[in-house]
Amino acid sequence: MAVFITSRRCSFLILGLLVAISSCFASSETSKVHYHDFLVQATPVKRLCKTHNAITVNGQFPGPTLEVNNGDTLVVKVTNRARYNVTIHWHGVRQIRTGWADGPEFVTQCPIRPGASYTYRFTIQGQEGTLWWHAHSSWLRATVYGALIIHPKPGTTYPFTKPARETPILLGEWWDTNPVDVVRQATRTGAAPNVSDAYTINGQPGDLYNCSSKDTVIVPIDSGETHLLRVINAALNQELFFTVANHQFTVVGADAAYVKPFSTSVIMLGPGQTTDVLIKGDQSPARYYMAGTPYQSAQNAPFDNTTTTAILEYKTAPCCTSKGAKIAPVSPSLPAFNDTPTATAFASKFRSLRRVEVPKHIDENLFFTVGLGLQNCPRNFRSRRCQGPNGTRFTSSMNNVSFVLPSNFSLLQAHKQRIPNVFTTDFPASPPLKFDYTGNVSRSLWQPQTGTKLYRLKYGSTVQIVLQGTSIFAAENHPIHLHGYDFYIVAEGFGNFNPRTDTAKFNLVDPPQRNTVGVPVNGWAVIRFVADNPGVWIMHCHLDVHITWGLAMAFLVEDGVGELESIEPPPADYPVC
């Protein structure tokens, strides 16, 4: 738990058992600089009756919750004492001119090697609500993640009644083995990786799993009070429904942006997304299950079909029956794992709190297909390395390009230092071949080309992207995350996007502002943003198995005019490859 000791000039934040005393020095009347130390190391963690060394930050799983105000600066020194390379990504932070601090491995930085350190420095500008941080190297994100809470500037308030309590709810995914070994095995064999053994809420699976009942997370509530739950989907590969038995949610924010409040009994989050909900203590004093359960849109694909629980406990709830037996929590009604209508209805309710300035004139009109594929077994590979369907290897792509990360330089470093032969800037603005994207797709289209291809954007250009899902091999809902930017989701739909008819569905008045959009299964989403943040920014599917297979691309946004439209110089301790 974080403990704050505040004085007139500074405050100290004690983070966990191992490390992390942080000092926050006032830089002005309304903003502060927060200093944190992150120690990445192997820590014994027991879940589901077993103990193994998981990679953690400061010995905590999940890692420390960071709390700042809009306008504050974060300085986080990350020291790597683990045996793997690591980076930390500050998911959803705009990183205005500070792309060196964004964190994706070999995109904006080389990894922090074992025994080395790197200090991330960035300022939160114009964002309020819930974001999070996580490892962006291999599958370390399975246990290396935590909440990043951005409060309003001092002297300002939420656009809703201040809740009596606030609780981060981090939904995660747990493997009873080393997750890095899981992805390495899948990479060797070309097959799909093993699915997880459990889901978690704040690191605990809950009492529906073996050996978990004593550690189930308890969230307290008083009768009549309002509680703000900051829900984060930190799972590696699974979209999740979340609900609380017998209670309604009022959704008030998502991805650190306020939304027009709406009521719902269930929310759905793709990996990477956050949702802020208010919940009232308006039920009979008792104990109620909070539950996270999978939304699986791909047909006939293996997944972890289990449910994680925590308990919403009223302070005056009776403990036991008259005979002394403990009263079981009230169980919720859960959606079916393939309940696409519920997921779609939830996504369709989001609107920005107020009218927003959506780009009307479009400079870059892009059309990106996203989906899976199968790579024919290379001639020099033995059969044990081609264990995908019919002797193939799984792959994925955007516009038929399967993205390959460099290994000797980061993309941002290569761009700024003009290092040749690291990337090209010929990522296609539209699919090389038009076809029935959501229909019966010819097997000749199942195998993409590989490459490190970027798309160049001029500073200040307005961008529209149609993200078109495909049924190549298997259709699925893809949570697509764009680094360095928020964007407006102006429309979503099913089938193939038709510019002649679907543009009539565009919301150019109050569309939601997000950093991660769920492209519907066998459907499409349209996003818009202004390219006003120079640097190299990856856009990828936040199902980590898909980015492992290449479902990504990157934008190279050029510097504008003058210092304020140019990326800052790299820090002195920038990691070398």
N, C-alpha and C positions, 0 to 999 in steps of 0.2 A: 504494500500500500504506500502511496506517496504521502509524505508529511511535509507541510509547508510551515516555515518560520519566517514571518514577514517583518521587515523593519522599514524605516523611511527610505533608505537608499538601496537596499538589496533584499533578496529572499533566497532561501536555500531549500532545495528539493532533495530529499533523501530517497533514492530509488533502490528499493530491495535490499538484499542481504549482502551482496558482494561489493558493490561499488556505487558510485554515482552520487556524489554530492554535487548539486548543480547550483551555480550562482546566477542570479538574474539581476543585471545592473540596469538601472533606468537610463535610457538613451534620450528620452524626451519626456514631456508631461504625460504622454499617452502610450508610449511604446517602450518595450524592454528588449534586452538581449538575453536569451536563455542559453546557458552553457550546460551541456550534458556529456557524460562519458558512456559509451556503449562498449562493453566487453563481450565479444563474441567467442564462445567457448563451448565445449562439450560438457553437459550436465546430466547426471543420472535422473531420469524421469520415469515414474511408474504409472502405467495406464493399462487397463484390461489385464491385470494380474501379473504383468511383466515389467521389468525395469531394463531400459537400455539408455545409452548415452545419446541424448538429443542435443543438437546445436541450439543454443539459446543466447539471449542477450541479458547480461547481468544476472545469469542464473535463473531467470524467470521465464515461465511459459504460461500464457503469452508474455511478451516483453513489456517493458515499462510504458505506461500511458503518459504521453506528453500533452500538457495543457498550456496554451498560449492565447493571446488576444490577437484579433485582426490588427495588423500593423507591426507585430512583434517580429524579432529576428531569432532564428535558431542557429546555434553553433554546436554541432554534435561530433565529437571525436570518436571514431570507431576504431577499436584495436582488435585485431584478428588473432585469437589464440586457438582457433580451430584448425583442423587439418585440411580444410577446403578453402579455396578462394571464396571471397564474399564481397558483395556490394549491398548498399541499402538504398532503396527507392522510396521517396516520399510521395506516396500515391495521391495524385490529384493536386499537389502543390504546383502552382503555375510556373515557378522558377523563372521569374522575369529577369532575363539577362544573366541568370546563374545556372545555365545548362550543365556546367561542370559538376553541379551538386545533384543532378537528377537521379543518377544511380544505376541505370541498367548496364550490365556488364558488356563491355566491348562496343557500346553505343555512345555513351557520354563519358565513360572512364574505363580504364583497365581495372581489373579486380584488385582488391586489397589482399595481398598474398599472406599466408600464415606468418605471423610474427610482425607484420607491418601495421601501419595506422594511416588513416585519412580523415580529415576534418571537413564535414559538410557545413557550408554557410549559406543561408538563404533567408529571405524575408517573406512573411505572409502578407499578401497585398490583395485586399478586397474580397477575402473569402471568410465565411463564417459557417460553422457547423462541424460535421464529422468527416475527417479523412483518416488515413492510417499510413503506417510505414511497414515495409517488408523487405526481405532479401530479394535480390534480383539476379541470383546466380544459381544455376542448376535447380534442384528442388528444395533448397534450404528454406524457402518460404513456408514449408510445412510446419516449422516450429519457430522461425525467426520473423515475428510480426508483432505489432502493437497498435494501439489507437493513438490518433493525433486529433485532439479536440481544440477547435478554434472558437473562443468565446468572442462576443462583440467587444468593440473598443470600450475602454473605461468611459463611463458616462452615458453609454447607450445600452439598449436592452434588446431582448428577443422581440420579434413581431407577434408574439403570443404571450399569454400570462406565464410568468416565470414559474417553472415547476418546483415542487418541494424537494425533489431529488433528481439526480442524473446518474445513469449507469451505462457504461459501455457494454455492449453485448457482442462479443466476437465469436462468430461461427467459424469453426475450423474443421480440419480433416486429419485423422490420425492413422498412421501405419504402424503395425506392430513389428516393424523392422526399419532399417535405415532407408528413408525415402530417396536418398541419393543413389543407393544401390538399386532401388526399384527402377528409376529412370535409366540408369546405366545398363541394366539388363535389357530393358525395352529397346534402347538404342542399339545394343549389340545384336539382338534377335530380329529387329524390325517389327515385332509384334506390339500389341497394345500392352501398356503396363498393368501390373496388378492393381486392382481397386483397393481403396482404403479399408481399414478394419472398423472404423467408427467415425462419427462426427462429434464435434465438441462444442460446448458453450463455455467461453472463457477458460479454455484448456481442459475442461472436464467432460467426459462422455455422458454422464448422467446415469440414473439408476435403472435404465433398461438394459444396460450392458453388465457383463460379469465384473465383479470386483470394483464397482464404481459407486455403489449407493452411499458410502460414507462421505464421499467427496463431492456429491452433487452440489452445484452452485445454488445458493439461496439469495434471492433478491427481495429485500423487505419492502413493504408498503403499508401505509396507514389508511384506515377507512376515511374516505373523503378527500384524500390528497391526490395530486397529479404528479406523475413520474415521467421523466423524459428518458426513453431508451434509445441509445445511439447504437444501431444495429449495423454490423460490418460483416460482410461475407469474405472471410480470409481463407476459405477452402481452396485447395489447389485446382480441383477438376470438377467441381459439382455446384450447379445452381441449387439454391435451397429455398424452400418455403419456411416461414417462421410465423408462429401464432402463440397465443396465450389462451388457455381454456376459459371460456365464458366472458372474455373481455374484448372490447373493441379498441382498435388503434385509431388515433388521429395523426395522419402523416403530415409533418410540417417541414421536412427538409430532406434533401438527398444530395450526396456528393458535394457537401459544403455550399449548398445554395438553398434558399428558402423556397417553398412551393405553396400554392394555394391549398389550405388544409382540406383534407378529405378523410372520410371514415372507411375503415375496412377491417375485416376480422382476420385477414391473412396478408402477409407481404411476401414478395419473392425477390431475391437478390441474386444476381450473377456474381461470380468471384470478382472482387474489386469494387463492387458497388456498396454504398452506405445509404441507410435510410433512418431518419430521425422520426420517432413516433412518440406521441403522448398517450399515456394510459392512466385511467382513473381508478382509484380504489372504491369502486361503486358496487361491488358484489359482497355477498355474505362473507364474513371473516372466515377464511379457510386457507388451504394451500392449493395452488393451481399450477399445473404443469405449463412451463414455457417449452416449446418444442421446435426443433429444426429438422426438416425431413426433405429428401431429395425431390427436385423437379428434373426429370430426365426426359428430354425431348427427342433424343435419338432412339429410333426403334431398333430392337434386337442388339443393343450394345450393353455390355456388362457394366454394372454400377453398384455402389454400396447402398443397398436398399434397407437402411436402418434409420433410427430416429434418436437424436440426442435431446436431452431434457435438462432443464434447470427448474427451479421452483419459485414462483411468486408467492410469498408468504405474508399474509396479513399479521400484524403484530399481535392482534387479539385472537388469532386462530386457535381453536382448541387443539390440543396435542393428541389426545387419545380418546378412545371410546370409554364408556362406563366400566368396561371390563379390562381397561388398561392397554388395549391394542392400539398401535399407532394408526392414525387416520391417514389413508392414502390420499395423495393429491388428486384433484379433479382432472380428468383426462380431456384433452381437446379433440375436436373434430378436425382431422387432417385431410388435405387434398390428396387425391391419387397421385402417384409419382409422375404420371403422364398427363396431368390436368393442364393442358395448354390453354383452354379457355379461361381458367382462373388466372394464370400467369399473364395472359394478354389483357384481360379486363383490368388487372392491377396496373400494368404499364400504361394503359390508355388514360388513366386518371391524372397523370402528372401535368401540371401547368406551373409556370413561373409565378411567383407571388404577385408581381406587378408586370405591366407592359414592358417589353424589352426591345432593344434595338437590334433586330435581326438583319443581317446583311441582305439587301434586296438585289443590288447589282452584283452579279457573280463573275469574277475574273477567271476562276479555275473550276470548271464543271467536270467532276471526276466520277467514274463509275468503276467500283471495285467489286469483283466477285470474291467471296470467301467460302472456304470449304475444305473438305478432306480429299485425299487421293490415294492411289496405290502406285508404288514405284516397282517396276519390273526388277527382278533380282539381277544385280550386276554380274557379269560373266565371271569375275574373279572372286565372287562370294560363294561360300559353301551354303548348303541348304539350311544349316542351323542359324544362319544370319538372315534368312528370309522366311520368317515364320508368320507373316501376315497371311491374309486370305489367298489361297491358291499359289503359295510360294512367292509372295510379294513382300514388300516392306511398306508400312504405313507412312504417309507423307501428308502435307497440307500446304495451302498456298493462298495468295491473293493475286488475282489476275493471272493465274497460271504460273506465278513465280513463287517458288519455295525459298524463303529468305534464309541466307547463310550469314552468320555473324563472322566478322574477321577475328583473328587470333593474335596478331602482332601489334595492332594499334586500335584505339577506339575510333569510331566513325567521326566523332566530333574533333578529336585530335588530328585525324587525317585531313579533315576539311580545313581546319584553321591553320595547320602547318603545311598545307598543300602537298601531302604525301601521296604519291601516285600509286595506282594499282591496288588500292584498298577497297574502293567501291566505284560504281558507275552511277550516272544520274539519268538512266533511261528506263526507270520503272514506268510501265505503260499506264496511260491515263484512262484506258478502257480495256476490256478483255481482248486479247489478240484474235479471238474467234467468238462471234455471237452464236448462242445456242439456246435451247429451252432449259434455262438454268435450274428450274425446279421440277423438271419432268424426267423422262427416261433419258439419261445422259449416255452418249456413246462411250464405250470403254477407251476409245482413242484419246479422250480428254481426261482420263483419270491420272495420267502421269505428268506432273508439271516439270518445268525446267528449274534449275537451281541458280541462285545468283545473289549478290549483294548489291541490289539496285535501289537507289533512292529517287525521290521525286523532288525537283527543285521548285521552290516557291519564292517569289519576290516579296520583300518586306511590305506588309500592309495589304497584300492581295486578299480578296474575299474568296472563300473556298466553299464549294458544295460537294459533298461526297455521297453518292448512292452506294450503300453497302448491301450487296445482293447475295443472299445465301444461295447455296447450290445443293443439289441432291447427288453430287458426285460421291459415290460409295455410300454415304449416309448423311441425311439432312439433320441439322441440329441447331439449337439456339446458341449463337456465338456472342459472348460478352466482349465487345471490342473496346479496348482502352487506348486513348490517345494521350501520350505524354506531352507535358508542356502547355496544354491548352484545356480549357472548357469549351464545349460546343453546344449548340442548340439542336435538339432533336425535333425537326419540323414535321416529320411524318413517319409512320410505320405501316406495314401491310404484309399481306401474304401473296404468294405467287411471284411472278416476274414483274418487276417495276415497269410501268408503262408511262412514259413522260407525257403522253397525250391526255391521259385520264387521271393519273395519280397526283399530278401537281395541284389539282383542285382540292386535294386533302391537306395541303400544306398549312400549318399554323404559323403565321408570320407575326402574330400579335403577342402571345404569351407561351411559347413552347418551353419545355423544361430545359434547364442548363445542366449538363452532366459531363463527366469525364469518361464514363463507360456506358456504352449502349448495348442492350441486348438485341441483336439482329434476330428476328423471329425465325423459328424453324420453318424452312421452305418459304422464307419471306424476305423482306427488305426493310431498311431504315435509311432515312436521309438526314444528314447532319450538315450544319453550317458553322463556320468560324472565320475570324479575321487573323491572318498570319502575321501577328504583330509581336512575336517573340522569337528572336533569331536563335539559331542553333540547329542541332540534329535531333529529331524527335521520332521515336519509334511508335508505331501504331500496331497493336497485336491483339490476338485473342487471349483473354485472361484465363482460359482453361490451359493450365501449364503444359499439358500433354500436347496441345495443338501448337503452342509457340515452339515447343521442342521439335516438332515436325516441320516447322517453317511457316506457320500462319502469321505472318508479320510483314511489314514494310517500314520505311522510314522517310520522313520529310526532311529536306535540307532547306531551312528558311534563311535566306540571305540577310546580312546586316542591312539596316536602312541608312539614313543620313545622320551622322554625328554620333556622339558617345551614347546618348540615351536610347538610340535605336540599334546598338551594337552589343554583342555578347561581351561580358567582362573577360579580362585575361584569366587564364587558369591559375589556381592557387599554387603556392610554392611546393606543397606536399602532394601534388597530383600524382597518382600512382603510375608507375611505368610498367610496361608489359615485359 
